[in-house]
């Protein structure tokens, strides 16, 4: 194999401001461009016929490498007219790829043994071989699962934690036979991970994975860049560049004062001057740099032509070319200064600052910014379609305005977005700040004010808006705020949209509109009326009225208290209300998860003779149920009861399907068999519940946290409609909740949590896969292992915390305890193993 393709078209958005003037592959590692290290790695393995695929700022790369003669290779270039995706870009260069070749990114740092990978590829007779490695946090990469001989069996691009069935990831380095070109359409957008590899799996083509030994790091953001520099400096990655193969190097023709002190490893470029008493520790210093007397540099990178004046101090920073740092300046950690900046003497720059090119900081000035925000949002914003952060600290007005601008650029100028919020003050100011950001880029906002999320989704279904936002206190973390983003149809935005928003947000080059193009703000006051009418149209009102229900309703101090009473009046329901006013600062937990002895609802139910009670949890999406005996039902049991009630009252609508969470009890499947209805298991989150409703055959979707989707009304869970629908079904069937409970088989469920550090989560999942390899299992979300027909356990890593949830199920209360304990001990053991 003599041919290679270097993918060098990336924008480097998350490396800004380092990439404001140069493309990402030209950012230096040990004073040489990243792409140059790739070139020398290829040359080390006798691969000298190289084609570089360019897109962004191609001239910078072409001018540096030329025809490749100085680097001992033959370099050719293909410049894409459009973004054809990773595979499409390679297909665009097919003219010179008539024999086996390797594809490698120009912006990674690696010392993989390509010859060993090639030998594996030839031995297996592969059409394509993906070089794999193991990483601590695999969420940002493509997870690859292989059979023992290396054949790939499953491929997941940028998975959720529940899909991290391994810590083995796709490095973006591929060995291909030339026939691969026949599978890639010409000049069309086509991706290796999302399109080509899944297609090869479907066709049964020989696609293999080779777990490579050695160093590999995707330099995806500024912190990754700093870590890569330190790793290279300290010998963790073998570099084949002739100027970088020694760990501690003093540049040729440099002038270094005798009293200068060098600690640990340092790499000094050519024609550099270092003054008396300077202390240099773990630093990479470029060419033609001037460092004054008494300067202290620690874990810092200086590019070419930088001047650091006397007694300045820098810690863990990156200073780009042609910058001047004045005397006695203090620069704190994680500061990134782009080219041609000047910092005046005695200035102070606090942590986590980014300075764009050509900026000037006056003498004695102090430059500061939010420490927490910059650190938290370093890699990604979203968890699904939601952003969550500490109220007024991480989610603050400055952050919200910037997010609003990024949202506006994503949805487009002159579009209209609807915005709603919870009643608390933090949600108010954050929504207003987002609105300001939207308007600043020419997006109009329809403010539908204080309403719950289900109502916002209903409003979007009217087709008047391009998308929507909702701001609320977090339902799980009382000191945090959630921002949820919706598509034009009211569903959560897809991952492709979250990535686009993140690109604008991290790019920090927001394009504002002229003053006469700023977006408008209008207030809508009909949303409650529209919601109420559609609610009543979706129910058999007369049937509900005939039930003459006496209910207890706990509003949990939420917004449902301002909407639902008038609906109940239309349904002829006699309701006793608890906590029936809005108070954003009173946290009212799900009664099924608290101390039931302290909950007054049971005594009220029995003493007043009420037949049914509901708790509407604060977000107005989920409910809990209490029966006439004063018994609160667990969420698992409630799901079984409501599923039975739905199937019983919808016999006339066969054939149809229902879906439930992968963590739902097996009772669901037992119930559904009596009705000849197919049950589909989905991921254990609301987004997956909504996604399955895109198939019109699904009439009901149930989760294990009190959220139910009745697709005749909405594709998402709505607590208020769930209550109305349950009343309609009870009136239709003539049954009570307690009667249904008594008629169903009883399974026992146990949920326990095991703490697992983030960096061990992928390894634990891989070990769980190995452990269960010969057992019946489901890989929908986490790993569900069936120990027998009557016992199963779901191992599910948490999306946002360093824990694993263990959902155990058995027909025996004693067995379920031992089953949960067994897997808790296994996870504890796996996390301690290397």
N, C-alpha and C positions, 0 to 999 in steps of 0.2 A: 504494500500500500504506500503510494507516494503522493497521493492527492489529499488536500484538506480544504474545507470551506470554513472560513471564520465569519461568524455572525457579528457584524459590527455596526448595526444600524440603530442602536438604542438611543433614546433621548436623554437618559440619565436624570429624569425629573427629581428623583429622591436624593440625588447627590448634589442638587443645587444648594449653595451657590457655586460649588466647585465646577459645575458643568455649564456655567452661563456662557462661556466663550469657547469651550472645547467639547467634543463628543465624549461620552463616557469611556470608550475604550482607550482614550488618550490620557486619562487621569493617571498620574504616576504612582507606582509602587516601587519603593527603593530607588527613586529618581529615574525610573524608566516607565514608559506607558504600559498599562495593563496588557494591551494587545501585543506589545513587544515581548513580554514574558511568554505569551502563548506562542508567538512565532519561534522563540528559542526552544520551547518545549517540543514543538513539532520537529524542528531541525534536529534536536537531540535524538529523536526517534526516526531520523532519516526521511522525514516527510518534508519535501522542499517545493512541491508544486502547490501553491496556495492561491485560492480565490477568496477575496474579501467581499462580502455583501454589505453594501453601504446604503444609507438612507438619509440620516441626519448629519449635517455638516461634513459631507464626504471629502471636501477638498483638504481639510486638516489632516485626515488620515493618508490621503494620496500623496500630499506634499511631504509627509514624514517618511513614508516607506518607499515611495517611488516604485521602481520595478523590483525592489527587494534585494538588489545586488549587494548593498552594504551589509545586509543581514544574512547573506549566504543562501537566499531562496529566490524562487521565481514568483513574483506577486502579480496577480491580475485583479481586476476590480469589476464588479457588476453593481450599478447604481439603480435601485428600484424607482420607478416613476410613482408607484403607489405602495401602500403597506399591504403586502400580499400574505402576511402571517409568516410564521417560521418556515413551514414546509413550502409554502408558495414562493417564498424568497429563494429557497434552494432550487426549486424547479425552474425558476427564472434564470438560473445559471447552469442549466443542464448541458449546454453546448460543450463545456469542457469536462464533463463528468461521465466518461464512458467506461470507467473501471471503478473498483472498490475505493471508497473515500470515507474520510472522517469529517463530521461536523462538530464544531466547538465554538463556544461563545468567546468573543474578544474581551469580555469584561468580568471574567472570573479569575481567581487565583488558584492554581492547582499544580501538583507534581505527579499526577497519575502516571503509571507505567502503561503507556499506550500499546507497547509491543505485547504485553501480557494480555491485554484486552483483545487485541487482534488475534492472538493465538486461540483464545476462547471462541471468538466469532467464527474462525475457520473450522475449529473442531466441531462446533455445533451445527455447522452448515446453515448459519443464520442468514436471513435476508436483511435483518436489522438487529443491532445489538445496542442496548442503552447502557451506558456506564452509570452505575448506581453507587451511592454511598449512604452511610447512616448518620443522621443528625439528631440533635436533642429535641428540636422543635420543628416538626416537619410540615406545619400548616401552610407555609408559603410555597410549597413545592408539590410536584406530582408524586403521589405515593405509588409505589410499584410492588406488586406481590408476585412472587415467582414460585414455581414448582421446584422440587429438590435439585433437578438437573439444570435449572436456570431458565426454563421456558416461562415467559410471562403469562400469568393467569388473570391478572386484574390490574387495572390502571385507573387511578383517581386523581384528577387535576385539582390542585388547591382544595383539599378536603376540609370538612369540619372535623372537630376532635372525635366525634362519634364514628367517623369514617377512617380515622388513622389506625388501620389494622396492622401497621408496621411503622418502624422508623427508617425504613429504607426508601430513599427518594431518587427521583430522576435528576441527574446533574446537568442535563442539557447537552451532553456529549454523546454522539451517536456514530456508530460504524455502519455504513450502508453498502449493499451491493447496488450496482447501477440500475438494476431492474426496478428499484424503488421508485424511480421517476415515473414509471407507467401508472403508479397509483395516485399521483398528485396532479390535480387539474392545473392547466397552464394559465398564468396571470389571473388567478382567482384567489381570494383569501382562504387559506388552508393552513391549519396548525398541526404540528407534529403530535402534541399531547391530546388535543381535543378532537382531532379528525383522523389523522393517518393511523396512529397506533390503535385506537378503538376499531377502525376499519380492518386492520390486519388481524386483530383478535377475532372479529366476527368471521373473517374468511379463513381462519385457521392457518395463517401464514407464519413462517418461522421467525418469531419475534422473541428475542432473548434479553435477559438482564445480567450484567456482569458486575458484581460487587467489587469495586476497585479499592485497593489499599492506597493509603497516602492522604495527602492534604487536599481539601477542596473547600472553597468558600465563595458563595455568590455575594458580590459586593453590591448589595441592593440599597443600602442607605448609608448615611454619614457615619454611624457608629460601626457598621460593618467595615467601612473603609479604614477607620482608625485601627480596628482590631486586626485587619489584614496586614496593615503596615507593621504593627508590633509582632505579629506572627512571623512575617518574612524576616524582620530584623533579628528575631531571636531563634531563627533556624527551624521553625516548625514546618516550613515549606521549603523544599529544595528548589532553588532558582538556577536556571541554566544560562541566564544572561551573563556574559563575560564580566560585566562591571558590578555584578551583585552576588557573586558566589562566595564572598567572604562576609562573615557576620559583622565584624568591626573594621570599618574602612575609613581611612583618612584620605580625602581626595587629593589627586595629583595637583601640584602647583598651589596648594592651599597654604595660607600663612596662619599658623596657630601659635598663640603666645605660650611661653613656657609654663606660666602659672595657671593656664586653663585646666580645668578638671573634667575628666570624662568618666562617667559611671556606667556600668553595665555595657550594653552594645549600642553603638552609634554608627550611622552611615553618613559620611560627609562628602559632598560633591566637589567638583573642580573649581579652582580659583576662588575659594572661599576664605574669608578672614575672620578669625575668632580672637577677641581681645583678652586682656589680662583679667584673671580671676573669674572668667566665665565658667559656669558649671553646667555641663551638658549631660543629661541622663536619658537614655533610651530614646534618642531623637534621630530623625531622618532629615538631613539638611541638604538642600539642592546646590546647584552651581551658582557661582558669583554672588554668594550671600555674605553680608557683612554683619557680624555680631559684635557688639560693643563690649566695653569693660564691665565686669560684674554682672553680666546678664545671666539669668537662671532659666534654663529650658528643661522641661520634664515631659517625656512622652509626647513630644510635639513634632509636627511635620512642617517644614518650611520648603516651599517650592523655590524656583530659581529667582535670582535678582531681588531677594528680600533684604531689607535693612532693619536690624533690631538695635536701637540705640542703648546707651549705657544704663545699666541697672534695671532694665525692664525684666519682667518675670512672666513666663507663660507656662501653663499647665494643661496638658492633654488637648492641644488645639491644632488647627490646620490653617496655615497662612499661605494663600496662593501667590503667584508670581507678581513681582513689581510692587510690593507693598512696603510701607515704611511704618514701623512701630516706634514711637518716640521714647525718649529717655524716661525712666522710672514709671513706665506704664505697667499696670497689672492686668493681665488677661486670665480670667478664671477658666475652669474646665469646659470642654465641649463648645468652644467658640470656633466658628468657621468664617474666615474672612476671604472674600473673593479678591480677584486681581485689581491692582491699581487703587488700593485704599490707603488712606493715611490716617494714623491715630496719633493725635497730639500728645505732647509730654504730660506726664502725671495723670493721664486718663485712666479710668477703671472700666473694664468691660466684664460684666457679670456672666454667670454660667449660661450656657445654651443659647447664645446669641448667634445669629447669622447676619453677616454684613454683605450686601450686594456690591457689585463692582463700582469703582469710582466714588466711593463714599469718603467723607471727611469727618473725623471726630475731633472736636476742638480740644485745646489744652485744658486739662483739669476736669473734663467732662466725665460723668458716670453714665454708662449705658446699661440699662437693665431690662429684663422681660420676665414673664412668668416662667419659673423653673419647672413647675409640675407639668404645665400644659405641653411644653416643647418635648419633655421627656416621654410623656405618655403617648403622644400621637406620633412617635418617631416612625413606627412601621405601618400601622393601619388604624383606620378610624372605626370601622363597622364591625358589629357582631350581627350577622345577617343584615337586616335593613335598619338596625338600631345602633345608635351611638349612646353610650352610657359613661358618665364621669361624675366626679364629685361636684355637687352643686356650688356654683359661683366660684369654684377654684379651677377645676378642669373644664367644666362647662360654664364658661363665663361670657360676658357680653362681647369681648374682643374675639374670642373663639367663635361665637355664634354668628357674628357679622361676617367673618371670613368664610365660615361654612355656608352662609346664605349666598355669598358671591359665587362660591364653587357650585352650589346647587343651581343657581341661576344660569351659569355658563353651561351646565349640563342639560337643563331643560330648554334653554334657548331664549334669546331676546324676543320680547313682545308676546311671550306665552303668559298664561295666568296660572298661578298656584294657589290652592286653598290652604289655609293655616288654621289650626285649632290648638287648644291647650287645656290643661287642668287649671283649677282656680288659684293655685298658690302663687306667691309673688315671684319666686325664681322662674317658674314656667312663663309668667307674664313677661319678664324682662328678656328672657332668652328668645321667646317667640318674636318680640319686637326687634331684637337685634338681628335675628335671622331675616326678618322682613326688610330691615334696612339694607342688608347685604344683597338680597334679591332685587330690590328696587335699584340699587346702584349699578347693576348690570342690565337694567332694562326689562326686568320681569315684573309683571303685575301680580298683586296679592289680593285674594278675596278672604277676608278675615271672618271665619265662621265662629270665632270666639270660644267660649267655654262649653265644650261638649265632649262626650267620651269618644274613644277611638271607633267603636262600631258605627256611630253616627257619622263620623268623618268619612269612613269607607262608603257609607250609603250616599253621602253627598257627592263623592267622586264618581259614583256610578251614573250620575246624571249626564256625564260626558261633557261638562263645561270647562274642565281643567286639565292641564297637562300633567299634574301631579299634586302631591299634598305633603304637609308635615303636621306632626302632632308632638307637643312638648308636655311632659308630665313628670311628677316625681317617680323614681324607680319603684316598682312594685315589690322588689326584693331587697333593695338597699335604701333605707329611709334617708340617708344623707346624699343620695345621688339623684341625678336627673337623666331621663331618657329623651332622646330625640328620635322619632320614628319617621321614615320617609316612605311615601306611597307612590306607586305608578298611577297613570291616568285612570285606570280601571278600579283603583282602590286597593289593589293588592300590594304587598311589599315589593319594593324595587328589587330587581334581580341583581346577581353579583356583578354582571357586566356594567350596570349603572353605578354600583358602589365604587367599582374600580375607576370609572370615569370621574366621579366626584373626587376621589382621592387624588387623582392626577392633577386636577385643578387646584385642590387644597394644598398639596405639598409643593406644587410648582410655584406658588406665590407670585404669579405674574398675571394677576386679575386684570382683565380689560374692562375698565369702567366706560359707561356711555356718557355722551354729552349731557349737559344739564337739562336740555329740553327733551331728552329721551328717557329720563328716569321713570321707572315703573310706578304705576298708580296703586293706591290702597283703598279698597272699598270694604264696607262691612255688610255682612249678610245676616238677616234676622228671621229668615224663613226655614232654616235648616231643621229646627225642632218640629215645625208643622209638617214638613215633607217627610221626616222620619216617622212621625206618629201615624200619618195617613198610610204610608207603605206598610208599617207594622200591622195595622188593623186589616189591611187588604190581604195580607199573607196568612191570616188565621181564619178559622171557622168561628166567627165571633158568637153566633147563636149557640154553637155547641159548648163553648166555654161558659157562656152565661148560664146555660142550663145546669152547670155543675154547682152553682151557688157556693163557691169555694170560700172558706174562711182561712186566711193565710196570715202568717207572721213574715214580715219582710224586714231584714236588717240591711240598711243601705251603706253601712261601713263608712259613713261620713263622706260618701262619694257623690259624683254628679248625677247619678241615676235618680237621686232624691228629688231633683228638679224636673224630671221628665216622666218617670214611671208612674207616679200617682195618678195623673190624668189618664194614662193608658189603662190602668187597673179599673178606674171608674167606668170606662167604656165596656170593660169586660164583666161588669157587675160582680166584682170581687170585694168581699169584706176583708180589709187588710188592717192589721195592727203593725205600725211602723216603729222600728228601733233605729237609733243613730241616723235620723232622717234629715240631717242638715249637712251642708258642706263645711268641712274643716280640714284643710290640707295638712295641718300639723298634727292631727290625731291619726296614729297608725293603728289600724284595726286588722289584725291578722285573720287568716282563714280559721274559722272555729274548729275545723277538723284537725288542725295542726297544733292547737294550743292546749291549755289545761281545761278540759271540759267541765270540771267541777266548779270552775269560776265563771262559766258562761251561764247567764240567766235564762237563755232561750228555752232550755228544756223544761224548767219549772213553769215558765209562762205558757208553753204549749199544753202541758198537762192540766194546769189549774184552770185555764180558760176554755179548754176543749177545742183548740184549733187543730185542724186535720193535717196541715202541712206548713212547713216554713222554709224560707230561702234566705241565704246570705249572699248579697251581691258584692263581690269583692271589689276593691276600690277602683280598678280600671274599667269596670262595667263590662268585662269580657267573660268572667268566670263566676260560677256559683257553687255554693254548698247547700245541702238539703238536710233538713231535720224532719222526722215523722211525728205522728200524733203521740207516740210513746216518749217523745223528748230525746230521741236517739239521732245523733249526727252520723251520717254515713261517711266512711272513708271515700276518698276520690275514686279509688279502684272499684269499690263496691257500687258506687253511684253510677259509674260508667256502665257496669254490667246491667244495672236496673234500667237505665235510660235506653240502652241498646235493646233490651227485651221489650220495653214499651214501644219503641219505634217500630221494631219488626212486627209486633202484634197488631199495630194499627195501620200498617202499610202493606198488608198481604196483597191487596188489590193492585199494587203497583209493580209486581214482578214482571220481568226480571230487572233487578237493579243490584247495586253493590253498596257496601259500606266500608269504611276504613277506620282503623284505630291505631293508636300509638304502638310501637314495637314493645313498649313496657306494659301495655295493657294485659290484664289477666287472661289466661286461656279459657276462662268461663265464656268469653265472647264467642270463641269458635264453637264451643259446645252449644250455646244458645242458637247461633246462626244455622247450624245443621238442621234444626227443626223447621226452619223456614226456607231452606234451599237458597240461601243468600251467600254470595261470596264475600269473604272478609279479606281486606288488604291491610298489611301492616306498613306503617310509615314511620319516618324519623320522629323522635320524641320532642317535637317542637311545633309551634303554631304555623311557621312558614310551610313546613311539610304538609300540615293539615290543609292549608289553603291551596297548595300546589296540586294536590290530588283532585280538588274540585274542578280543575280545568277539564276533566273528563266528566261529561254530563251524566254518566251512568251512576255516579256516586251521589246518593241522596243524604247521607249522614256520615259525619266524621267525628270521632270522639277522642279526646285526650285524657290524660291521667291527672290533670291539674284543675279540673272543673270547667274546661272549655269545650263547647259542643257546637258543631257546624251543621245547620239545617239549610241545605243548599236551595230550597224553594224560596228562602228569604235572602240569604247572604252567603258568600264564600268563606266567611270568617266567623269566629265565635262572637256571640253577642249575648251577654247575661240576661238582659231584659227580654229578648225574644226567646231565649231558652226557657225562661219561666212560662211565658205565654204558650209556647209549643207543648211543654210538659203538661200544663193544665188542659189543653185541647186533647192531648192523647189520653190523659186520665179520664176525661169526660167521655171520650169515644169508647174506651175499653171497659169502663165501669170498675176498673181496678184501683187499688191504692198502692202507694209506694211500699208500704210494709207487707202487703200481700205478695207483691212481686218479689220482694226480698226473701220472704219465707219459701217461695217456690223454686228459687235458683240454687244450683249446687254451690257449696261454700269452699272457696280456696283460701289459703292463708298466704299473705304477702309480707315480706320484710324488706325494708329499705335501710341500708346502712352506708356510711361514707368512710372512705379510706383516704388519708392525706398522701398525695404523691407529688413530689416536686415537678415543676413544669418540664425541666430538662430530662425527666425520667418517664414522662407519660408515653412517649412513642415506644420506648424500649419495653415498658410494661405491656402495651398492646401487642407488640411482636411476640413476647413470651406467652401471652394468653392465646394468641393464634397457634403457636407451636404446641401448647398444652392441649388445645381442643382439636387438633388436626384430624384425629380419627373419630371425633364425636359429631353427632348431629348438631348443627348450629345455623344461625341466621346472621347475616352481615348486612343489616339495614342501617342501624345506628348503634355503634358499639358492637359487642360480640355477645349474642344470646346463645347460651350453651344448654342443650337438653340432656340432663343426666338420665332421665327416663321419660316415659310418657306423661308422668304426673309431676315431674320436678324440672324446673329450669331456672337459670340465673342469667341476668343481663348485666354485663360489665360495661359501664358507660363513663368515659372521661368527661369531666365538666368543661364546657366551652370557655368559661371565664375564671375558673379558680383551679388551684392545684389539688383537686380531689377526684376520686373515682366514686361513682354511685354504683351500688350493688343492689339490683332488684331481684330478690329471690321469691320463688313461688312454689307452693306444694299443697297437697290436700291435707297434710298433717302439720299442725302447729309446731310440733316438736321438730319435725324434719326441716321446716323452713328456717328455724333458728340455726340448726347445725349447718345447713347449706350456705346460708349467708356468712356464717363464721368461717367456714372452710375457704370460701373465695376471698374473704378479707385477709386471711392468713397467707393465701397464695400471692395476692397482690403485694402485701407487705414484704414477702420473701423476694418477689421479682424486682421490686424497686431497690433492694439492697444489693442485688447482684450486679456485677460489672457488665 
